[in-house]
Amino acid sequence: MAKGPEKNTKNKALHTKLLNRKKAKLQEEKKEKALLLKALVAKINQKKNDNKSDTK
């Protein structure tokens, strides 16, 4: 029986490696953005609490 053409596993491996790198980069950016938002929310809440204590 004839097998089909030889598979090009080298390109597939490189492609997978690049996709994994891209996914990791996107996840890292997402984590950084979440941390920035968390810090911003905490800062805003702190200002709100300071303003409430000043008016009382």
C-alpha distance matrix in Angstrom:
0.0 3.7 6.4 9.6 12.7 14.4 16.9 20.5 22.0 25.2 26.4 25.5 27.6 30.4 30.4 30.7 33.4 35.3 35.1 36.3 39.1 40.1 40.2 42.3 44.6 45.1 45.9 48.4 50.1 50.3 51.9 54.4 55.3 55.9 58.1 60.1 60.6 61.7 64.2 65.5 66.0 67.8 70.0 70.9 71.7 73.9 75.8 76.3 77.6 79.9 81.3 81.9 83.8 85.9 87.1 88.2
3.7 0.0 3.8 6.4 9.2 11.2 14.0 17.5 19.4 22.4 23.4 22.9 25.1 27.7 27.7 28.3 31.0 32.7 32.7 34.2 36.8 37.7 38.0 40.2 42.3 42.9 43.9 46.3 47.8 48.2 50.0 52.3 53.2 54.0 56.2 58.0 58.6 59.9 62.3 63.5 64.2 66.0 68.1 69.0 70.0 72.1 73.9 74.5 76.0 78.1 79.5 80.3 82.2 84.1 85.3 86.6
6.4 3.8 0.0 3.8 6.7 8.2 10.5 14.1 15.8 19.0 20.0 19.3 21.5 24.2 24.2 24.6 27.3 29.1 29.1 30.5 33.1 34.0 34.4 36.5 38.7 39.3 40.2 42.6 44.2 44.6 46.3 48.6 49.6 50.4 52.5 54.4 55.0 56.3 58.6 59.9 60.6 62.4 64.5 65.4 66.4 68.5 70.3 70.9 72.4 74.5 75.9 76.7 78.6 80.5 81.8 83.1
9.6 6.4 3.8 0.0 3.8 6.4 8.5 11.9 14.1 17.2 17.6 17.0 19.7 22.0 21.7 22.6 25.4 26.8 26.7 28.5 31.0 31.6 32.2 34.5 36.4 36.9 38.1 40.5 41.9 42.4 44.3 46.4 47.2 48.2 50.5 52.1 52.8 54.2 56.5 57.6 58.4 60.4 62.3 63.2 64.3 66.4 68.1 68.7 70.3 72.4 73.6 74.6 76.5 78.3 79.5 81.0
12.7 9.2 6.7 3.8 0.0 3.8 6.3 9.1 12.0 14.5 14.8 15.0 17.6 19.5 19.5 20.9 23.4 24.6 25.0 26.9 29.1 29.8 30.7 33.0 34.6 35.4 36.8 39.0 40.3 41.0 43.0 44.9 45.8 47.0 49.2 50.7 51.5 53.0 55.2 56.2 57.3 59.2 61.0 61.9 63.2 65.2 66.8 67.7 69.3 71.2 72.5 73.6 75.5 77.2 78.5 80.0
14.4 11.2 8.2 6.4 3.8 0.0 3.8 6.5 8.9 11.4 12.5 12.7 14.8 16.9 17.5 18.6 20.8 22.4 23.1 24.7 26.7 27.9 28.8 30.8 32.5 33.6 34.9 36.8 38.3 39.3 41.0 42.9 44.0 45.3 47.2 48.8 49.8 51.2 53.2 54.5 55.6 57.4 59.1 60.3 61.5 63.4 65.1 66.1 67.6 69.4 70.9 72.0 73.8 75.4 76.9 78.4
16.9 14.0 10.5 8.5 6.3 3.8 0.0 3.8 5.7 8.8 9.5 9.1 11.4 13.7 14.0 14.9 17.3 18.9 19.4 21.0 23.2 24.2 25.1 27.1 28.9 29.9 31.1 33.1 34.7 35.5 37.3 39.2 40.3 41.5 43.5 45.1 46.1 47.5 49.5 50.8 51.9 53.6 55.4 56.5 57.8 59.6 61.3 62.3 63.8 65.7 67.1 68.2 70.0 71.7 73.1 74.6
20.5 17.5 14.1 11.9 9.1 6.5 3.8 0.0 3.8 5.6 6.0 6.7 9.0 10.6 11.2 12.8 14.7 16.1 17.1 18.8 20.6 21.7 23.0 24.8 26.4 27.6 29.1 30.8 32.2 33.4 35.2 36.8 38.0 39.5 41.3 42.7 44.0 45.4 47.3 48.5 49.8 51.6 53.2 54.4 55.8 57.5 59.2 60.3 61.8 63.5 65.0 66.3 68.0 69.6 71.1 72.7
22.0 19.4 15.8 14.1 12.0 8.9 5.7 3.8 0.0 3.8 5.6 4.9 6.0 8.6 9.7 10.3 12.1 14.1 15.1 16.2 18.1 19.7 20.7 22.2 24.1 25.5 26.6 28.3 30.1 31.2 32.7 34.4 35.9 37.1 38.8 40.5 41.8 43.0 44.9 46.3 47.6 49.1 50.8 52.2 53.5 55.1 56.9 58.1 59.4 61.2 62.8 64.0 65.6 67.2 68.9 70.4
25.2 22.4 19.0 17.2 14.5 11.4 8.8 5.6 3.8 0.0 3.8 5.4 5.2 6.3 8.6 10.0 10.6 12.4 14.3 15.4 16.6 18.5 20.0 21.2 22.7 24.5 25.9 27.1 28.8 30.4 31.8 33.1 34.8 36.3 37.7 39.2 40.8 42.1 43.7 45.2 46.7 48.2 49.6 51.2 52.6 54.1 55.8 57.2 58.5 60.1 61.7 63.1 64.6 66.2 67.9 69.5
26.4 23.4 20.0 17.6 14.8 12.5 9.5 6.0 5.6 3.8 0.0 3.8 5.4 5.1 6.0 8.5 9.7 10.5 12.2 14.1 15.2 16.4 18.2 19.9 21.0 22.5 24.2 25.6 26.9 28.5 30.2 31.5 32.8 34.5 36.2 37.4 38.9 40.5 42.1 43.3 44.8 46.5 47.9 49.3 50.8 52.4 53.9 55.3 56.8 58.4 59.8 61.3 63.0 64.4 66.1 67.8
25.5 22.9 19.3 17.0 15.0 12.7 9.1 6.7 4.9 5.4 3.8 0.0 3.8 5.5 5.0 6.1 8.5 9.9 10.5 12.2 14.1 15.2 16.3 18.2 19.8 21.0 22.4 24.2 25.7 26.8 28.5 30.2 31.4 32.8 34.6 36.1 37.3 38.8 40.6 41.9 43.2 44.9 46.5 47.8 49.1 50.9 52.5 53.6 55.1 56.9 58.4 59.6 61.3 62.9 64.5 66.0
27.6 25.1 21.5 19.7 17.6 14.8 11.4 9.0 6.0 5.2 5.4 3.8 0.0 3.8 5.4 5.1 6.1 8.6 9.9 10.5 12.3 14.2 15.3 16.4 18.3 20.0 21.0 22.5 24.4 25.7 27.0 28.6 30.2 31.5 33.0 34.7 36.2 37.4 39.1 40.6 42.0 43.4 45.1 46.6 47.8 49.4 51.2 52.5 53.8 55.4 57.1 58.4 59.9 61.5 63.3 64.7
30.4 27.7 24.2 22.0 19.5 16.9 13.7 10.6 8.6 6.3 5.1 5.5 3.8 0.0 3.8 5.4 5.0 6.2 8.6 9.8 10.5 12.3 14.2 15.3 16.5 18.4 20.0 21.0 22.6 24.3 25.8 27.0 28.6 30.3 31.7 33.0 34.7 36.1 37.6 39.0 40.6 42.1 43.5 45.0 46.6 48.0 49.6 51.0 52.5 54.0 55.6 57.1 58.6 60.0 61.8 63.5
30.4 27.7 24.2 21.7 19.5 17.5 14.0 11.2 9.7 8.6 6.0 5.0 5.4 3.8 0.0 3.8 5.4 5.1 6.2 8.6 9.8 10.5 12.3 14.2 15.3 16.5 18.3 19.9 21.1 22.5 24.4 25.8 26.9 28.6 30.4 31.6 32.9 34.6 36.3 37.4 38.9 40.6 42.1 43.4 44.9 46.5 48.1 49.3 50.9 52.5 53.9 55.3 57.1 58.5 60.1 61.8
30.7 28.3 24.6 22.6 20.9 18.6 14.9 12.8 10.3 10.0 8.5 6.1 5.1 5.4 3.8 0.0 3.8 5.4 5.1 6.1 8.5 9.8 10.4 12.2 14.1 15.3 16.4 18.2 19.9 20.9 22.5 24.3 25.6 26.8 28.6 30.3 31.5 32.8 34.6 36.0 37.3 38.9 40.6 41.9 43.2 44.9 46.6 47.8 49.2 50.9 52.5 53.7 55.3 57.0 58.6 60.1
33.4 31.0 27.3 25.4 23.4 20.8 17.3 14.7 12.1 10.6 9.7 8.5 6.1 5.0 5.4 3.8 0.0 3.8 5.5 5.2 6.2 8.6 9.9 10.6 12.3 14.3 15.4 16.5 18.4 20.0 21.2 22.6 24.4 25.8 27.1 28.7 30.3 31.6 33.1 34.7 36.2 37.6 39.1 40.7 42.1 43.5 45.3 46.7 48.0 49.5 51.2 52.6 54.0 55.6 57.4 59.0
35.3 32.7 29.1 26.8 24.6 22.4 18.9 16.1 14.1 12.4 10.5 9.9 8.6 6.2 5.1 5.4 3.8 0.0 3.8 5.4 5.0 6.2 8.6 9.9 10.5 12.3 14.3 15.3 16.5 18.3 20.0 21.1 22.5 24.3 25.8 27.0 28.6 30.2 31.7 32.9 34.6 36.2 37.5 39.0 40.6 42.0 43.6 45.0 46.5 48.0 49.5 51.0 52.6 54.0 55.7 57.5
35.1 32.7 29.1 26.7 25.0 23.1 19.4 17.1 15.1 14.3 12.2 10.5 9.9 8.6 6.2 5.1 5.5 3.8 0.0 3.8 5.4 5.0 6.1 8.6 9.8 10.5 12.3 14.2 15.3 16.4 18.4 20.0 21.0 22.5 24.4 25.8 26.9 28.5 30.3 31.5 32.8 34.6 36.1 37.4 38.8 40.5 42.1 43.3 44.8 46.5 47.9 49.3 51.0 52.5 54.1 55.7
36.3 34.2 30.5 28.5 26.9 24.7 21.0 18.8 16.2 15.4 14.1 12.2 10.5 9.8 8.6 6.1 5.2 5.4 3.8 0.0 3.8 5.4 5.1 6.1 8.5 9.9 10.5 12.2 14.2 15.2 16.5 18.4 19.9 21.0 22.6 24.4 25.7 26.9 28.7 30.2 31.5 32.9 34.7 36.2 37.3 38.9 40.8 42.0 43.3 45.0 46.6 47.9 49.4 51.1 52.8 54.2
39.1 36.8 33.1 31.0 29.1 26.7 23.2 20.6 18.1 16.6 15.2 14.1 12.3 10.5 9.8 8.5 6.2 5.0 5.4 3.8 0.0 3.8 5.5 5.1 6.1 8.7 9.9 10.5 12.3 14.2 15.4 16.5 18.3 20.0 21.2 22.6 24.4 25.7 27.1 28.6 30.3 31.6 33.0 34.7 36.2 37.5 39.2 40.7 42.0 43.5 45.2 46.7 48.1 49.6 51.4 53.0
40.1 37.7 34.0 31.6 29.8 27.9 24.2 21.7 19.7 18.5 16.4 15.2 14.2 12.3 10.5 9.8 8.6 6.2 5.0 5.4 3.8 0.0 3.8 5.5 5.1 6.2 8.6 9.9 10.6 12.3 14.3 15.4 16.5 18.3 20.1 21.1 22.5 24.3 25.8 26.9 28.5 30.3 31.6 32.9 34.5 36.1 37.6 38.9 40.6 42.1 43.5 45.0 46.7 48.1 49.7 51.5
40.2 38.0 34.4 32.2 30.7 28.8 25.1 23.0 20.7 20.0 18.2 16.3 15.3 14.2 12.3 10.4 9.9 8.6 6.1 5.1 5.5 3.8 0.0 3.8 5.4 5.1 6.2 8.6 9.9 10.5 12.4 14.3 15.3 16.5 18.5 20.0 21.1 22.5 24.4 25.7 26.9 28.6 30.3 31.5 32.8 34.6 36.3 37.3 38.8 40.6 42.1 43.3 45.0 46.6 48.2 49.7
42.3 40.2 36.5 34.5 33.0 30.8 27.1 24.8 22.2 21.2 19.9 18.2 16.4 15.3 14.2 12.2 10.6 9.9 8.6 6.1 5.1 5.5 3.8 0.0 3.8 5.5 5.1 6.1 8.6 9.8 10.6 12.3 14.2 15.3 16.6 18.4 20.0 21.0 22.6 24.3 25.7 27.0 28.7 30.3 31.5 32.9 34.8 36.2 37.4 39.0 40.8 42.0 43.5 45.1 46.9 48.4
44.6 42.3 38.7 36.4 34.6 32.5 28.9 26.4 24.1 22.7 21.0 19.8 18.3 16.5 15.3 14.1 12.3 10.5 9.8 8.5 6.1 5.1 5.4 3.8 0.0 3.8 5.5 5.1 6.2 8.6 9.9 10.6 12.3 14.2 15.4 16.6 18.4 19.9 21.2 22.5 24.3 25.8 27.0 28.6 30.2 31.6 33.1 34.7 36.2 37.5 39.1 40.7 42.2 43.6 45.4 47.1
45.1 42.9 39.3 36.9 35.4 33.6 29.9 27.6 25.5 24.5 22.5 21.0 20.0 18.4 16.5 15.3 14.3 12.3 10.5 9.9 8.7 6.2 5.1 5.5 3.8 0.0 3.8 5.4 5.1 6.1 8.7 9.9 10.5 12.2 14.3 15.3 16.4 18.2 20.0 21.0 22.4 24.3 25.7 26.9 28.4 30.1 31.6 32.8 34.5 36.1 37.4 38.9 40.6 42.0 43.6 45.3
45.9 43.9 40.2 38.1 36.8 34.9 31.1 29.1 26.6 25.9 24.2 22.4 21.0 20.0 18.3 16.4 15.4 14.3 12.3 10.5 9.9 8.6 6.2 5.1 5.5 3.8 0.0 3.8 5.4 5.0 6.2 8.7 9.8 10.5 12.4 14.3 15.3 16.4 18.4 19.9 21.0 22.5 24.3 25.7 26.8 28.5 30.4 31.5 32.8 34.6 36.2 37.3 38.9 40.6 42.3 43.7
48.4 46.3 42.6 40.5 39.0 36.8 33.1 30.8 28.3 27.1 25.6 24.2 22.5 21.0 19.9 18.2 16.5 15.3 14.2 12.2 10.5 9.9 8.6 6.1 5.1 5.4 3.8 0.0 3.8 5.4 5.1 6.2 8.6 9.9 10.7 12.4 14.3 15.3 16.6 18.4 20.0 21.1 22.6 24.4 25.8 27.0 28.8 30.4 31.6 33.0 34.8 36.2 37.6 39.1 41.0 42.6
50.1 47.8 44.2 41.9 40.3 38.3 34.7 32.2 30.1 28.8 26.9 25.7 24.4 22.6 21.1 19.9 18.4 16.5 15.3 14.2 12.3 10.6 9.9 8.6 6.2 5.1 5.4 3.8 0.0 3.8 5.4 5.1 6.1 8.5 9.9 10.5 12.3 14.1 15.3 16.4 18.3 19.9 21.0 22.5 24.2 25.6 27.1 28.6 30.2 31.5 33.0 34.6 36.2 37.5 39.3 41.1
50.3 48.2 44.6 42.4 41.0 39.3 35.5 33.4 31.2 30.4 28.5 26.8 25.7 24.3 22.5 20.9 20.0 18.3 16.4 15.2 14.2 12.3 10.5 9.8 8.6 6.1 5.0 5.4 3.8 0.0 3.8 5.5 5.1 6.2 8.7 9.9 10.6 12.2 14.3 15.3 16.4 18.3 19.9 21.0 22.4 24.2 25.8 26.9 28.5 30.2 31.6 32.9 34.6 36.2 37.7 39.3
51.9 50.0 46.3 44.3 43.0 41.0 37.3 35.2 32.7 31.8 30.2 28.5 27.0 25.8 24.4 22.5 21.2 20.0 18.4 16.5 15.4 14.3 12.4 10.6 9.9 8.7 6.2 5.1 5.4 3.8 0.0 3.8 5.4 5.1 6.2 8.7 9.9 10.4 12.3 14.2 15.3 16.4 18.3 20.0 21.0 22.4 24.4 25.7 26.8 28.5 30.3 31.5 32.9 34.6 36.4 37.8
54.4 52.3 48.6 46.4 44.9 42.9 39.2 36.8 34.4 33.1 31.5 30.2 28.6 27.0 25.8 24.3 22.6 21.1 20.0 18.4 16.5 15.4 14.3 12.3 10.6 9.9 8.7 6.2 5.1 5.5 3.8 0.0 3.8 5.4 5.1 6.2 8.7 9.8 10.6 12.3 14.3 15.4 16.5 18.4 20.0 21.0 22.7 24.4 25.7 27.0 28.8 30.4 31.7 33.1 35.0 36.7
55.3 53.2 49.6 47.2 45.8 44.0 40.3 38.0 35.9 34.8 32.8 31.4 30.2 28.6 26.9 25.6 24.4 22.5 21.0 19.9 18.3 16.5 15.3 14.2 12.3 10.5 9.8 8.6 6.1 5.1 5.4 3.8 0.0 3.8 5.4 5.1 6.2 8.5 9.9 10.5 12.2 14.2 15.3 16.5 18.3 19.8 21.1 22.5 24.3 25.7 27.0 28.6 30.3 31.6 33.3 35.1
55.9 54.0 50.4 48.2 47.0 45.3 41.5 39.5 37.1 36.3 34.5 32.8 31.5 30.3 28.6 26.8 25.8 24.3 22.5 21.0 20.0 18.3 16.5 15.3 14.2 12.2 10.5 9.9 8.5 6.2 5.1 5.4 3.8 0.0 3.8 5.5 5.1 6.1 8.6 9.8 10.5 12.2 14.2 15.3 16.3 18.2 20.0 21.0 22.4 24.2 25.7 26.9 28.5 30.2 31.8 33.3
58.1 56.2 52.5 50.5 49.2 47.2 43.5 41.3 38.8 37.7 36.2 34.6 33.0 31.7 30.4 28.6 27.1 25.8 24.4 22.6 21.2 20.1 18.5 16.6 15.4 14.3 12.4 10.7 9.9 8.7 6.2 5.1 5.4 3.8 0.0 3.8 5.4 5.0 6.1 8.5 9.9 10.5 12.2 14.2 15.3 16.4 18.4 19.9 20.9 22.4 24.4 25.7 26.9 28.6 30.5 32.0
60.1 58.0 54.4 52.1 50.7 48.8 45.1 42.7 40.5 39.2 37.4 36.1 34.7 33.0 31.6 30.3 28.7 27.0 25.8 24.4 22.6 21.1 20.0 18.4 16.6 15.3 14.3 12.4 10.5 9.9 8.7 6.2 5.1 5.5 3.8 0.0 3.8 5.4 5.1 6.1 8.6 9.9 10.5 12.3 14.2 15.2 16.6 18.4 19.9 21.0 22.6 24.4 25.8 27.0 28.9 30.8
60.6 58.6 55.0 52.8 51.5 49.8 46.1 44.0 41.8 40.8 38.9 37.3 36.2 34.7 32.9 31.5 30.3 28.6 26.9 25.7 24.4 22.5 21.1 20.0 18.4 16.4 15.3 14.3 12.3 10.6 9.9 8.7 6.2 5.1 5.4 3.8 0.0 3.8 5.4 5.0 6.1 8.5 9.7 10.5 12.1 14.0 15.3 16.4 18.2 19.8 21.0 22.5 24.3 25.7 27.2 29.0
61.7 59.9 56.3 54.2 53.0 51.2 47.5 45.4 43.0 42.1 40.5 38.8 37.4 36.1 34.6 32.8 31.6 30.2 28.5 26.9 25.7 24.3 22.5 21.0 19.9 18.2 16.4 15.3 14.1 12.2 10.4 9.8 8.5 6.1 5.0 5.4 3.8 0.0 3.8 5.4 5.2 6.2 8.6 10.0 10.5 12.2 14.3 15.3 16.4 18.3 20.0 21.1 22.6 24.4 26.0 27.4
64.2 62.3 58.6 56.5 55.2 53.2 49.5 47.3 44.9 43.7 42.1 40.6 39.1 37.6 36.3 34.6 33.1 31.7 30.3 28.7 27.1 25.8 24.4 22.6 21.2 20.0 18.4 16.6 15.3 14.3 12.3 10.6 9.9 8.6 6.1 5.1 5.4 3.8 0.0 3.8 5.5 5.1 6.1 8.7 9.9 10.4 12.4 14.3 15.3 16.4 18.4 20.0 21.1 22.5 24.6 26.2
65.5 63.5 59.9 57.6 56.2 54.5 50.8 48.5 46.3 45.2 43.3 41.9 40.6 39.0 37.4 36.0 34.7 32.9 31.5 30.2 28.6 26.9 25.7 24.3 22.5 21.0 19.9 18.4 16.4 15.3 14.2 12.3 10.5 9.8 8.5 6.1 5.0 5.4 3.8 0.0 3.8 5.4 5.1 6.2 8.6 9.8 10.7 12.4 14.2 15.3 16.6 18.5 20.1 21.2 22.9 24.9
66.0 64.2 60.6 58.4 57.3 55.6 51.9 49.8 47.6 46.7 44.8 43.2 42.0 40.6 38.9 37.3 36.2 34.6 32.8 31.5 30.3 28.5 26.9 25.7 24.3 22.4 21.0 20.0 18.3 16.4 15.3 14.3 12.2 10.5 9.9 8.6 6.1 5.2 5.5 3.8 0.0 3.8 5.4 5.1 6.1 8.5 9.9 10.5 12.2 14.1 15.3 16.5 18.4 19.9 21.3 23.0
67.8 66.0 62.4 60.4 59.2 57.4 53.6 51.6 49.1 48.2 46.5 44.9 43.4 42.1 40.6 38.9 37.6 36.2 34.6 32.9 31.6 30.3 28.6 27.0 25.8 24.3 22.5 21.1 19.9 18.3 16.4 15.4 14.2 12.2 10.5 9.9 8.5 6.2 5.1 5.4 3.8 0.0 3.8 5.5 5.1 6.1 8.7 9.8 10.4 12.2 14.2 15.3 16.5 18.3 20.2 21.5
70.0 68.1 64.5 62.3 61.0 59.1 55.4 53.2 50.8 49.6 47.9 46.5 45.1 43.5 42.1 40.6 39.1 37.5 36.1 34.7 33.0 31.6 30.3 28.7 27.0 25.7 24.3 22.6 21.0 19.9 18.3 16.5 15.3 14.2 12.2 10.5 9.7 8.6 6.1 5.1 5.4 3.8 0.0 3.8 5.5 5.0 6.3 8.7 9.9 10.5 12.4 14.3 15.5 16.5 18.7 20.5
70.9 69.0 65.4 63.2 61.9 60.3 56.5 54.4 52.2 51.2 49.3 47.8 46.6 45.0 43.4 41.9 40.7 39.0 37.4 36.2 34.7 32.9 31.5 30.3 28.6 26.9 25.7 24.4 22.5 21.0 20.0 18.4 16.5 15.3 14.2 12.3 10.5 10.0 8.7 6.2 5.1 5.5 3.8 0.0 3.8 5.4 5.1 6.2 8.7 9.8 10.6 12.4 14.4 15.4 16.8 18.9
71.7 70.0 66.4 64.3 63.2 61.5 57.8 55.8 53.5 52.6 50.8 49.1 47.8 46.6 44.9 43.2 42.1 40.6 38.8 37.3 36.2 34.5 32.8 31.5 30.2 28.4 26.8 25.8 24.2 22.4 21.0 20.0 18.3 16.3 15.3 14.2 12.1 10.5 9.9 8.6 6.1 5.1 5.5 3.8 0.0 3.8 5.4 5.0 6.2 8.6 9.8 10.5 12.4 14.2 15.6 16.9
73.9 72.1 68.5 66.4 65.2 63.4 59.6 57.5 55.1 54.1 52.4 50.9 49.4 48.0 46.5 44.9 43.5 42.0 40.5 38.9 37.5 36.1 34.6 32.9 31.6 30.1 28.5 27.0 25.6 24.2 22.4 21.0 19.8 18.2 16.4 15.2 14.0 12.2 10.4 9.8 8.5 6.1 5.0 5.4 3.8 0.0 3.8 5.4 5.1 6.1 8.6 9.9 10.7 12.3 14.5 15.8
75.8 73.9 70.3 68.1 66.8 65.1 61.3 59.2 56.9 55.8 53.9 52.5 51.2 49.6 48.1 46.6 45.3 43.6 42.1 40.8 39.2 37.6 36.3 34.8 33.1 31.6 30.4 28.8 27.1 25.8 24.4 22.7 21.1 20.0 18.4 16.6 15.3 14.3 12.4 10.7 9.9 8.7 6.3 5.1 5.4 3.8 0.0 3.8 5.4 5.0 6.1 8.6 10.0 10.5 12.5 14.6
76.3 74.5 70.9 68.7 67.7 66.1 62.3 60.3 58.1 57.2 55.3 53.6 52.5 51.0 49.3 47.8 46.7 45.0 43.3 42.0 40.7 38.9 37.3 36.2 34.7 32.8 31.5 30.4 28.6 26.9 25.7 24.4 22.5 21.0 19.9 18.4 16.4 15.3 14.3 12.4 10.5 9.8 8.7 6.2 5.0 5.4 3.8 0.0 3.8 5.4 5.1 6.2 8.7 9.9 10.8 12.7
77.6 76.0 72.4 70.3 69.3 67.6 63.8 61.8 59.4 58.5 56.8 55.1 53.8 52.5 50.9 49.2 48.0 46.5 44.8 43.3 42.0 40.6 38.8 37.4 36.2 34.5 32.8 31.6 30.2 28.5 26.8 25.7 24.3 22.4 20.9 19.9 18.2 16.4 15.3 14.2 12.2 10.4 9.9 8.7 6.2 5.1 5.4 3.8 0.0 3.8 5.4 5.1 6.2 8.6 10.2 11.0
79.9 78.1 74.5 72.4 71.2 69.4 65.7 63.5 61.2 60.1 58.4 56.9 55.4 54.0 52.5 50.9 49.5 48.0 46.5 45.0 43.5 42.1 40.6 39.0 37.5 36.1 34.6 33.0 31.5 30.2 28.5 27.0 25.7 24.2 22.4 21.0 19.8 18.3 16.4 15.3 14.1 12.2 10.5 9.8 8.6 6.1 5.0 5.4 3.8 0.0 3.8 5.5 5.3 6.2 8.8 10.3
81.3 79.5 75.9 73.6 72.5 70.9 67.1 65.0 62.8 61.7 59.8 58.4 57.1 55.6 53.9 52.5 51.2 49.5 47.9 46.6 45.2 43.5 42.1 40.8 39.1 37.4 36.2 34.8 33.0 31.6 30.3 28.8 27.0 25.7 24.4 22.6 21.0 20.0 18.4 16.6 15.3 14.2 12.4 10.6 9.8 8.6 6.1 5.1 5.4 3.8 0.0 3.8 5.5 5.1 6.4 8.9
81.9 80.3 76.7 74.6 73.6 72.0 68.2 66.3 64.0 63.1 61.3 59.6 58.4 57.1 55.3 53.7 52.6 51.0 49.3 47.9 46.7 45.0 43.3 42.0 40.7 38.9 37.3 36.2 34.6 32.9 31.5 30.4 28.6 26.9 25.7 24.4 22.5 21.1 20.0 18.5 16.5 15.3 14.3 12.4 10.5 9.9 8.6 6.2 5.1 5.5 3.8 0.0 3.8 5.5 5.4 6.6
83.8 82.2 78.6 76.5 75.5 73.8 70.0 68.0 65.6 64.6 63.0 61.3 59.9 58.6 57.1 55.3 54.0 52.6 51.0 49.4 48.1 46.7 45.0 43.5 42.2 40.6 38.9 37.6 36.2 34.6 32.9 31.7 30.3 28.5 26.9 25.8 24.3 22.6 21.1 20.1 18.4 16.5 15.5 14.4 12.4 10.7 10.0 8.7 6.2 5.3 5.5 3.8 0.0 3.8 5.6 5.5
85.9 84.1 80.5 78.3 77.2 75.4 71.7 69.6 67.2 66.2 64.4 62.9 61.5 60.0 58.5 57.0 55.6 54.0 52.5 51.1 49.6 48.1 46.6 45.1 43.6 42.0 40.6 39.1 37.5 36.2 34.6 33.1 31.6 30.2 28.6 27.0 25.7 24.4 22.5 21.2 19.9 18.3 16.5 15.4 14.2 12.3 10.5 9.9 8.6 6.2 5.1 5.5 3.8 0.0 3.8 5.6
87.1 85.3 81.8 79.5 78.5 76.9 73.1 71.1 68.9 67.9 66.1 64.5 63.3 61.8 60.1 58.6 57.4 55.7 54.1 52.8 51.4 49.7 48.2 46.9 45.4 43.6 42.3 41.0 39.3 37.7 36.4 35.0 33.3 31.8 30.5 28.9 27.2 26.0 24.6 22.9 21.3 20.2 18.7 16.8 15.6 14.5 12.5 10.8 10.2 8.8 6.4 5.4 5.6 3.8 0.0 3.8
88.2 86.6 83.1 81.0 80.0 78.4 74.6 72.7 70.4 69.5 67.8 66.0 64.7 63.5 61.8 60.1 59.0 57.5 55.7 54.2 53.0 51.5 49.7 48.4 47.1 45.3 43.7 42.6 41.1 39.3 37.8 36.7 35.1 33.3 32.0 30.8 29.0 27.4 26.2 24.9 23.0 21.5 20.5 18.9 16.9 15.8 14.6 12.7 11.0 10.3 8.9 6.6 5.5 5.6 3.8 0.0
